[in-house]
Amino acid sequence: MEKHHEKAKRGLWSSRFGFIMASAGSAVGLGNIWKFPYITGMHGGGAFVLFFIFCIVVVGIPIMIAEMVIGRHTHKDPVGAFRKLRGGPWVMVGWLGVTAGFVILSYYCVVAGWAVDYLWLALKGTFNSQHTKEVPELFGTLLASDLSQLFWQAVFMGATVWIVLGGVSNGLERANKLMMPVLFLILIALALHGLVSPGGTKALSFLFTPDWQKLDAASMLEAMGHAFFSLSLGMGAMLTYGSYADEGTDIPNVAITVSVMDTCVALLSGIAIFPIVFTYGMAPAAGPGLVFKTLPIIFSQMPGGTFIAILFFLLLVFAALSSSISLLEVVVAYYCDEKKWQRRTATLVMGFLIFLLGVPSALSNHLLANVHFIGERNFLDSIDLLATNYILPLGGVFIAIFTGWVMTTRLARGEIVKGNVKFHYYPVWHFLIKYVCPILVAIVFISRSGLF
Ligand code: PHE
């Protein structure tokens, strides 16, 4: 009784549907609609997409189950969870996660700010037939303005802080239950539109016909890193969301549902965007501006386009928000659980600090455009690369090793089946977590390092 009260005070999802929607909300975001199409374009299509799906199934789903199991078992933030289960150096996995949340959110707000700017443009009626020619140029105009980017970044961070202040079931859950289903519908409509357009067939063959020659070690690392990023894995976001779940929630079922939804949204945005690329003879490898340069062309030509554009960018902003709140939540949960801060203080202070760290990212396309960090990359692209391709898979591997080798079978299995849940595939999951995940991630890391 006492214990239940403790958990309720910390916050719990009000229903299984709410838990699924919040986790799907965390997973589905800019990663699916902005990043997946542009990196697919840069890495040559088909083979990259198939390897990405392979990583989702073999590494992503098992690790998502593991994170949720650890979270629900401990009902703690990532640091507290590892401390409670084992302590020692394992606590560092929790810290790595909280740090990753901090870093990823800093540039996530900048990209989400671009989406807010486009929402504003759509509201002003910019995407109409008189402007079709100028539409692809709007993105360059935005990147050339440091002030606009800072402004929209601040607006977006403000909205994230505001929702997180609302708490678990009121803030996080309520917001997600509404946004996710509508987003799905509009993406399906845009994908159908893409399929019947002249570039439709070419787009499908680009996306799904593999040319394995194009899959080098760098592409493999990018696809694997993106599987972690897209499913919000490797940094304790799903662990934290799992910690607000009650016994009797079917974790494997939730993890599979969320992963399938996430993958569908990524593929749907690819199917919506690439037909436009091919119809208008644009370059698939156009980079981070791809979604902002392609879809608005269609909006500016279709009847009722202004309305569709408003709806689309509104939903893109919502999708980004449901992910950004999960990033901030990881950091806030740590300060509340471990440092006993008030939820309000933690949210406001951390929101502000993360905003500050985001400033160089916001300036990285103009004022700081000539400052290179990793290779030719600017600040934003460099920390994205570092966080997504290295920190998340590393965190994920540690979580897999912890669940497969340190947490006893009795504990892991016992947690999954709590409340009469059946998990027939337990041996398959355990095998994947124990051997396949660590080995596969190691192979990709090592081949990228050029050792073989
Ligand atoms: N999964 C989110 C997206 O695809 C990003 C994210 C990464 C959210 C890690 C939480 C944790 O946009």
Residues whose N, C-alpha, C, O or C-beta is under 5 A from the ligand:
A	BS01	LIG	S26 A27 V28 G29 L30 G31 N32 F229 S230 L231 S232 L233 A237 S323 S326 L327
